[in-house]
Amino acid sequence: GGGAGGASAFEQAVADILVTGWAEKGPVSALLMEVNCYKLAQNKSFEECLSGAASAMLSLSFDPEDASPVKFLTRLKAQLLHWEPLLSKLAPAPKEEAALVAALAEAIAMPGNAMPGGPEGKAEGKASKEKADLAAFAAPHFARILKLLFDLETCSEEGLLAWRARAEAQAEA
C-alpha cells in the first residue's frame, strides 16, 4: 500500500480510473475490467485496488461547497451502490472487506492521503486543501460510514470484525 506517505502511484491510478469513469458515466463492468487488467499488469493486490476505490468514492462523495453530514453520507451511499459490482469482485471475502474498511479509515484519518487531484501545480494545491478538508470533515462520521457499509452489505460483520482485529494488532505493534 501507500503507507503513511499517501497513495502509491498504482492506487492513485485506480482512483483516477474510477473518477474518470464516474465523470464519463462509463459502465461499471468495463471499469472493473480496466482495473483488473491494470492490477494484473502491475502485479498488485486486491487490497491496493480497494485503496484506490476507497479514495475515489470518498473524493466523489465530498463537496466542500455543500458539506453537510447528511448530504455527504447520501452521496457516499450512492457511490457504494453504484460501485457495488466492482466492490463485490474486489472484496469477495471478509479479509478483503477488512481491507476496504482500512482503506477508508486511512484516507479519512490522514489529510492529504489518496484523493485524486489535478496534474497542474495550482490544482495540486487546491486538491491538497480539499483532501485535508475531506479528512477533517469525514473523520467524525466514520461510525456512520461503517454502519452504511454494513447496511448496504458492502461489508459483512465478519469483515468489520476482521478490520477491527487488524487495526488493534497494528495499534499494538
Accessible surface in RSA format (square Angstrom, percent):
REM  Atomic radii and reference values for relative SASA: ProtOr
REM  Chains: A
REM  Algorithm: Lee & Richards
REM  Probe-radius: 1.40
REM  Slices: 20
REM RES _ NUM      All-atoms   Total-Side   Main-Chain    Non-polar    All polar
REM                ABS   REL    ABS   REL    ABS   REL    ABS   REL    ABS   REL
RES GLY A   1    84.72 104.5   0.00   N/A  84.72 104.5  20.80  57.1  63.92 143.2
RES GLY A   2    24.71  30.5   0.00   N/A  24.71  30.5   5.00  13.7  19.71  44.1
RES GLY A   3    42.63  52.6   0.00   N/A  42.63  52.6  39.86 109.4   2.77   6.2
RES ALA A   4    92.28  84.9  64.65  99.8  27.63  62.9  67.05  94.4  25.23  66.8
RES GLY A   5    82.34 101.5   0.00   N/A  82.34 101.5  42.54 116.7  39.80  89.1
RES GLY A   6     8.03   9.9   0.00   N/A   8.03   9.9   6.34  17.4   1.69   3.8
RES ALA A   7    33.92  31.2   3.53   5.4  30.39  69.1   5.59   7.9  28.33  75.0
RES SER A   8    30.56  25.8  21.10  28.2   9.46  21.8  30.52  65.0   0.04   0.0
RES ALA A   9    89.10  81.9  69.61 107.4  19.50  44.4  77.29 108.8  11.82  31.3
RES PHE A  10     8.35   4.2   4.69   2.9   3.65   9.5   5.33   3.2   3.02   8.6
RES GLU A  11     5.17   3.0   4.64   3.5   0.52   1.2   0.86   1.7   4.30   3.5
RES GLN A  12    48.25  27.0  47.68  34.8   0.57   1.4  35.41  75.4  12.84   9.7
RES ALA A  13    28.07  25.8  22.45  34.6   5.63  12.8  27.19  38.3   0.89   2.3
RES VAL A  14     0.22   0.1   0.22   0.2   0.00   0.0   0.22   0.2   0.00   0.0
RES ALA A  15     0.00   0.0   0.00   0.0   0.00   0.0   0.00   0.0   0.00   0.0
RES ASP A  16    57.72  40.4  56.15  55.9   1.57   3.7  25.13  59.2  32.58  32.5
RES ILE A  17    26.57  15.1  20.45  15.2   6.13  14.8  25.63  18.5   0.94   2.6
RES LEU A  18     0.30   0.2   0.30   0.2   0.00   0.0   0.30   0.2   0.00   0.0
RES VAL A  19    37.92  25.0  37.92  34.3   0.00   0.0  37.92  33.0   0.00   0.0
RES THR A  20    66.25  47.1  63.07  63.9   3.18   7.6  41.61  55.9  24.65  37.3
RES GLY A  21     3.96   4.9   0.00   N/A   3.96   4.9   3.17   8.7   0.79   1.8
RES TRP A  22    89.98  36.1  85.60  41.4   4.38  10.3  63.37  33.8  26.61  43.2
RES ALA A  23    76.40  70.3  45.10  69.6  31.30  71.2  53.08  74.7  23.33  61.8
RES GLU A  24   128.84  74.0  99.88  75.6  28.97  69.0  41.88  81.0  86.97  71.0
RES LYS A  25   178.96  87.3 149.42  91.7  29.55  70.3 112.46 101.2  66.50  70.8
RES GLY A  26    17.81  22.0   0.00   N/A  17.81  22.0  14.44  39.6   3.38   7.6
RES PRO A  27    88.72  64.7  77.33  70.5  11.39  41.4  88.67  73.2   0.05   0.3
RES VAL A  28    19.27  12.7  15.09  13.7   4.18  10.1  15.09  13.1   4.18  11.3
RES SER A  29    80.21  67.8  71.04  94.8   9.16  21.1  50.42 107.4  29.78  41.7
RES ALA A  30    50.09  46.1  40.51  62.5   9.58  21.8  45.23  63.7   4.86  12.9
RES LEU A  31    14.30   8.0  14.30  10.2   0.00   0.0  14.30  10.0   0.00   0.0
RES LEU A  32    30.47  17.0  30.47  21.8   0.00   0.0  30.47  21.4   0.00   0.0
RES MET A  33   130.46  67.6 125.70  83.2   4.76  11.3  89.47  76.1  40.99  54.3
RES GLU A  34    85.66  49.2  78.38  59.3   7.29  17.3  33.57  64.9  52.09  42.5
RES VAL A  35     0.30   0.2   0.30   0.3   0.00   0.0   0.30   0.3   0.00   0.0
RES ASN A  36    56.53  39.0  56.53  54.6   0.00   0.0   5.60  13.5  50.93  49.2
RES CYS A  37    74.19  56.1  68.99  76.9   5.20  12.2  27.10  68.7  47.09  50.8
RES TYR A  38    66.74  31.2  62.91  35.8   3.83  10.0  43.92  33.0  22.82  28.1
RES LYS A  39    24.85  12.1  24.74  15.2   0.11   0.3   0.90   0.8  23.96  25.5
RES LEU A  40   118.53  66.0  99.58  71.2  18.95  47.6 101.29  71.1  17.24  46.4
RES ALA A  41    82.29  75.7  40.38  62.3  41.91  95.3  53.37  75.2  28.93  76.6
RES GLN A  42    82.39  46.1  66.88  48.9  15.51  36.9   4.38   9.3  78.01  59.2
RES ASN A  43   139.11  95.9 118.40 114.4  20.71  49.9  28.82  69.4 110.29 106.6
RES LYS A  44    68.90  33.6  57.73  35.4  11.18  26.6  15.17  13.7  53.73  57.2
RES SER A  45    50.21  42.4  41.94  56.0   8.26  19.0  45.44  96.8   4.77   6.7
RES PHE A  46    73.25  36.6  70.63  43.7   2.62   6.8  70.63  42.8   2.62   7.5
RES GLU A  47    74.65  42.9  72.96  55.2   1.69   4.0  23.51  45.5  51.14  41.8
RES GLU A  48    27.58  15.8  26.37  20.0   1.21   2.9   7.18  13.9  20.40  16.7
RES CYS A  49     0.00   0.0   0.00   0.0   0.00   0.0   0.00   0.0   0.00   0.0
RES LEU A  50     0.00   0.0   0.00   0.0   0.00   0.0   0.00   0.0   0.00   0.0
RES SER A  51    25.21  21.3  22.96  30.6   2.24   5.2   7.59  16.2  17.62  24.7
RES GLY A  52     0.41   0.5   0.00   N/A   0.41   0.5   0.41   1.1   0.00   0.0
RES ALA A  53     0.54   0.5   0.54   0.8   0.00   0.0   0.54   0.8   0.00   0.0
RES ALA A  54     0.08   0.1   0.08   0.1   0.00   0.0   0.08   0.1   0.00   0.0
RES SER A  55     1.20   1.0   1.17   1.6   0.03   0.1   1.17   2.5   0.03   0.0
RES ALA A  56     0.00   0.0   0.00   0.0   0.00   0.0   0.00   0.0   0.00   0.0
RES MET A  57     0.44   0.2   0.44   0.3   0.00   0.0   0.27   0.2   0.17   0.2
RES LEU A  58     0.00   0.0   0.00   0.0   0.00   0.0   0.00   0.0   0.00   0.0
RES SER A  59    34.30  29.0  19.79  26.4  14.51  33.4   3.67   7.8  30.63  42.9
RES LEU A  60    43.36  24.1  21.03  15.0  22.32  56.1  24.48  17.2  18.88  50.8
RES SER A  61     0.00   0.0   0.00   0.0   0.00   0.0   0.00   0.0   0.00   0.0
RES PHE A  62    22.95  11.5   9.85   6.1  13.10  34.1  10.09   6.1  12.86  36.8
RES ASP A  63    52.94  37.1  50.72  50.5   2.22   5.3  15.72  37.0  37.22  37.1
RES PRO A  64    55.04  40.1  31.15  28.4  23.90  86.9  32.07  26.5  22.97 142.8
RES GLU A  65   160.98  92.4 125.28  94.8  35.70  85.0  53.49 103.5 107.49  87.8
RES ASP A  66    50.41  35.3  46.33  46.1   4.08   9.6  18.20  42.8  32.21  32.1
RES ALA A  67    40.13  36.9  18.62  28.7  21.52  48.9  20.33  28.6  19.80  52.5
RES SER A  68    40.19  34.0  35.11  46.9   5.09  11.7  37.27  79.4   2.93   4.1
RES PRO A  69    46.64  34.0  46.64  42.5   0.00   0.0  46.64  38.5   0.00   0.0
RES VAL A  70   111.60  73.4 109.27  98.9   2.33   5.6 111.17  96.6   0.43   1.2
RES LYS A  71   100.35  49.0  99.32  60.9   1.03   2.4  58.17  52.4  42.18  44.9
RES PHE A  72     0.06   0.0   0.06   0.0   0.00   0.0   0.06   0.0   0.00   0.0
RES LEU A  73    29.07  16.2  27.68  19.8   1.39   3.5  28.21  19.8   0.86   2.3
RES THR A  74    84.06  59.8  78.87  80.0   5.19  12.4  64.75  87.0  19.31  29.2
RES ARG A  75    60.91  25.6  58.81  30.0   2.11   5.0  48.20  65.9  12.72   7.7
RES LEU A  76     0.69   0.4   0.69   0.5   0.00   0.0   0.69   0.5   0.00   0.0
RES LYS A  77    90.53  44.2  90.53  55.5   0.00   0.0  33.17  29.9  57.36  61.1
RES ALA A  78    49.46  45.5  41.80  64.5   7.66  17.4  46.23  65.1   3.23   8.6
RES GLN A  79     4.37   2.4   4.37   3.2   0.00   0.0   0.12   0.3   4.25   3.2
RES LEU A  80     1.76   1.0   0.59   0.4   1.17   2.9   0.76   0.5   1.00   2.7
RES LEU A  81    99.11  55.2  85.25  61.0  13.86  34.9  85.75  60.2  13.36  36.0
RES HIS A  82    64.49  35.2  50.69  35.2  13.79  35.3  40.86  42.1  23.63  27.5
RES TRP A  83     0.67   0.3   0.67   0.3   0.00   0.0   0.67   0.4   0.00   0.0
RES GLU A  84    76.46  43.9  76.42  57.8   0.04   0.1  29.94  57.9  46.52  38.0
RES PRO A  85    62.72  45.7  58.42  53.3   4.29  15.6  62.18  51.3   0.54   3.3
RES LEU A  86     0.28   0.2   0.28   0.2   0.00   0.0   0.28   0.2   0.00   0.0
RES LEU A  87     4.20   2.3   3.34   2.4   0.86   2.2   3.52   2.5   0.68   1.8
RES SER A  88    52.54  44.4  37.75  50.4  14.79  34.1  33.63  71.6  18.91  26.5
RES LYS A  89   130.13  63.5 120.79  74.1   9.34  22.2  66.07  59.5  64.06  68.2
RES LEU A  90     1.28   0.7   1.28   0.9   0.00   0.0   1.28   0.9   0.00   0.0
RES ALA A  91     7.63   7.0   1.45   2.2   6.18  14.1   1.45   2.0   6.18  16.4
RES PRO A  92    89.39  65.1  52.68  48.0  36.71 133.4  58.65  48.4  30.74 191.1
RES ALA A  93    40.14  36.9  38.04  58.7   2.10   4.8  40.14  56.5   0.00   0.0
RES PRO A  94    53.86  39.3  53.86  49.1   0.00   0.0  53.86  44.5   0.00   0.0
RES LYS A  95   156.09  76.2 149.15  91.5   6.95  16.5  98.43  88.6  57.67  61.4
RES GLU A  96    33.04  19.0  32.51  24.6   0.53   1.3   6.36  12.3  26.68  21.8
RES GLU A  97    19.69  11.3  19.69  14.9   0.00   0.0   0.00   0.0  19.69  16.1
RES ALA A  98     2.96   2.7   2.96   4.6   0.00   0.0   2.96   4.2   0.00   0.0
RES ALA A  99     3.47   3.2   2.31   3.6   1.17   2.7   2.31   3.2   1.17   3.1
RES LEU A 100     0.13   0.1   0.13   0.1   0.00   0.0   0.13   0.1   0.00   0.0
RES VAL A 101     0.01   0.0   0.01   0.0   0.00   0.0   0.01   0.0   0.00   0.0
RES ALA A 102    20.95  19.3  16.94  26.1   4.01   9.1  18.52  26.1   2.43   6.4
RES ALA A 103    11.36  10.4   3.07   4.7   8.29  18.9   8.13  11.4   3.23   8.6
RES LEU A 104     0.79   0.4   0.79   0.6   0.00   0.0   0.79   0.6   0.00   0.0
RES ALA A 105    23.87  21.9  20.97  32.4   2.90   6.6  23.04  32.4   0.83   2.2
RES GLU A 106    63.37  36.4  57.02  43.1   6.35  15.1  22.34  43.2  41.03  33.5
RES ALA A 107     4.50   4.1   2.20   3.4   2.30   5.2   2.20   3.1   2.30   6.1
RES ILE A 108     4.65   2.6   3.55   2.6   1.10   2.6   3.55   2.6   1.10   3.0
RES ALA A 109    72.23  66.4  45.82  70.7  26.41  60.1  50.75  71.5  21.48  56.9
RES MET A 110    52.80  27.3  50.73  33.6   2.07   4.9  41.79  35.5  11.01  14.6
RES PRO A 111    90.65  66.1  68.30  62.3  22.35  81.3  68.58  56.6  22.07 137.2
RES GLY A 112    34.99  43.2   0.00   N/A  34.99  43.2  16.22  44.5  18.77  42.0
RES ASN A 113     7.92   5.5   5.90   5.7   2.02   4.9   2.56   6.2   5.37   5.2
RES ALA A 114     9.01   8.3   3.71   5.7   5.29  12.0   5.21   7.3   3.79  10.0
RES MET A 115     9.32   4.8   8.54   5.6   0.78   1.9   8.52   7.2   0.79   1.0
RES PRO A 116    24.00  17.5   8.23   7.5  15.77  57.3   8.52   7.0  15.49  96.3
RES GLY A 117    36.71  45.3   0.00   N/A  36.71  45.3  10.23  28.1  26.48  59.3
RES GLY A 118    21.45  26.5   0.00   N/A  21.45  26.5  14.66  40.2   6.80  15.2
RES PRO A 119   129.21  94.2  89.26  81.4  39.95 145.2 100.65  83.1  28.56 177.5
RES GLU A 120   105.33  60.5  97.07  73.4   8.26  19.7  63.80 123.4  41.53  33.9
RES GLY A 121    64.42  79.4   0.00   N/A  64.42  79.4  42.32 116.1  22.10  49.5
RES LYS A 122   193.23  94.3 173.75 106.6  19.48  46.4 124.80 112.3  68.43  72.9
RES ALA A 123    27.96  25.7  21.93  33.8   6.03  13.7  26.16  36.8   1.80   4.8
RES GLU A 124    80.12  46.0  79.81  60.4   0.31   0.7  46.33  89.6  33.79  27.6
RES GLY A 125    46.88  57.8   0.00   N/A  46.88  57.8  38.61 106.0   8.27  18.5
RES LYS A 126   139.00  67.8 129.88  79.7   9.12  21.7  93.86  84.5  45.14  48.1
RES ALA A 127    11.09  10.2   6.97  10.8   4.13   9.4  10.30  14.5   0.80   2.1
RES SER A 128    53.34  45.1  51.61  68.9   1.74   4.0  19.04  40.5  34.30  48.1
RES LYS A 129   132.03  64.4 124.98  76.7   7.05  16.8 105.39  94.9  26.65  28.4
RES GLU A 130    58.44  33.6  57.21  43.3   1.23   2.9  15.60  30.2  42.84  35.0
RES LYS A 131    27.73  13.5  24.83  15.2   2.90   6.9   2.08   1.9  25.65  27.3
RES ALA A 132    38.32  35.2  35.89  55.4   2.43   5.5  36.22  51.0   2.10   5.6
RES ASP A 133    44.60  31.2  39.63  39.4   4.97  11.8  13.07  30.8  31.53  31.4
RES LEU A 134     3.30   1.8   3.30   2.4   0.00   0.0   3.30   2.3   0.00   0.0
RES ALA A 135     3.99   3.7   2.58   4.0   1.40   3.2   2.88   4.1   1.11   2.9
RES ALA A 136    75.39  69.3  51.78  79.9  23.61  53.7  62.75  88.4  12.64  33.5
RES PHE A 137    35.25  17.6  26.15  16.2   9.10  23.7  34.11  20.7   1.14   3.3
RES ALA A 138     0.00   0.0   0.00   0.0   0.00   0.0   0.00   0.0   0.00   0.0
RES ALA A 139    47.35  43.5  35.23  54.4  12.13  27.6  36.06  50.8  11.30  29.9
RES PRO A 140   102.05  74.4  62.10  56.6  39.95 145.2  75.20  62.1  26.85 166.9
RES HIS A 141    25.70  14.0  24.77  17.2   0.93   2.4  16.62  17.1   9.08  10.6
RES PHE A 142    34.69  17.4  34.47  21.3   0.22   0.6  34.47  20.9   0.22   0.6
RES ALA A 143    75.43  69.4  65.44 101.0   9.99  22.7  67.34  94.8   8.08  21.4
RES ARG A 144   130.38  54.7 124.75  63.6   5.62  13.4  38.14  52.1  92.23  55.9
RES ILE A 145     0.06   0.0   0.06   0.0   0.00   0.0   0.06   0.0   0.00   0.0
RES LEU A 146    34.23  19.1  34.06  24.4   0.17   0.4  34.23  24.0   0.00   0.0
RES LYS A 147   128.30  62.6 122.03  74.9   6.28  14.9 101.11  91.0  27.20  29.0
RES LEU A 148    25.16  14.0  22.93  16.4   2.23   5.6  24.81  17.4   0.34   0.9
RES LEU A 149     0.12   0.1   0.12   0.1   0.00   0.0   0.12   0.1   0.00   0.0
RES PHE A 150    95.37  47.7  91.64  56.8   3.73   9.7  91.64  55.6   3.73  10.7
RES ASP A 151    79.37  55.6  50.39  50.2  28.98  68.5  25.62  60.3  53.75  53.6
RES LEU A 152    41.33  23.0  20.80  14.9  20.53  51.6  24.70  17.3  16.63  44.8
RES GLU A 153   153.66  88.2 126.18  95.5  27.48  65.4  41.54  80.3 112.13  91.5
RES THR A 154    17.21  12.2   4.13   4.2  13.08  31.2   8.29  11.1   8.92  13.5
RES CYS A 155     0.40   0.3   0.00   0.0   0.40   0.9   0.00   0.0   0.40   0.4
RES SER A 156    35.82  30.3  27.82  37.1   8.01  18.4  34.81  74.1   1.01   1.4
RES GLU A 157   103.16  59.2 101.15  76.5   2.00   4.8  25.45  49.2  77.71  63.4
RES GLU A 158   105.01  60.3 100.65  76.1   4.36  10.4  46.29  89.5  58.72  47.9
RES GLY A 159     0.00   0.0   0.00   N/A   0.00   0.0   0.00   0.0   0.00   0.0
RES LEU A 160    35.31  19.7  33.57  24.0   1.73   4.4  33.88  23.8   1.43   3.8
RES LEU A 161    97.77  54.4  93.71  67.0   4.06  10.2  94.11  66.1   3.66   9.8
RES ALA A 162    36.87  33.9  24.63  38.0  12.24  27.8  32.70  46.0   4.18  11.1
RES TRP A 163    44.68  17.9  44.68  21.6   0.00   0.0  40.41  21.5   4.27   6.9
RES ARG A 164   138.69  58.2 138.42  70.6   0.27   0.6  35.66  48.7 103.04  62.4
RES ALA A 165    59.05  54.3  51.63  79.7   7.43  16.9  54.67  77.0   4.39  11.6
RES ARG A 166    70.09  29.4  61.99  31.6   8.11  19.3  40.13  54.8  29.96  18.2
RES ALA A 167    36.76  33.8  30.15  46.5   6.62  15.0  32.35  45.6   4.42  11.7
RES GLU A 168    81.85  47.0  79.03  59.8   2.82   6.7  36.62  70.8  45.23  36.9
RES ALA A 169    60.00  55.2  49.14  75.8  10.86  24.7  53.57  75.4   6.43  17.0
RES GLN A 170   120.32  67.3 104.43  76.3  15.90  37.8  40.90  87.1  79.42  60.2
RES ALA A 171    88.04  80.9  49.15  75.9  38.89  88.5  61.58  86.7  26.46  70.1
RES GLU A 172   152.01  87.3 113.91  86.2  38.10  90.7  48.48  93.8 103.54  84.5
RES ALA A 173   118.49 108.9  50.43  77.8  68.06 154.8  88.27 124.3  30.22  80.1
END  Absolute sums over single chains surface
CHAIN  1 A     8840.7       7072.9       1767.8       5396.5       3444.2
END  Absolute sums over all chains
TOTAL          8840.7       7072.9       1767.8       5396.5       3444.2
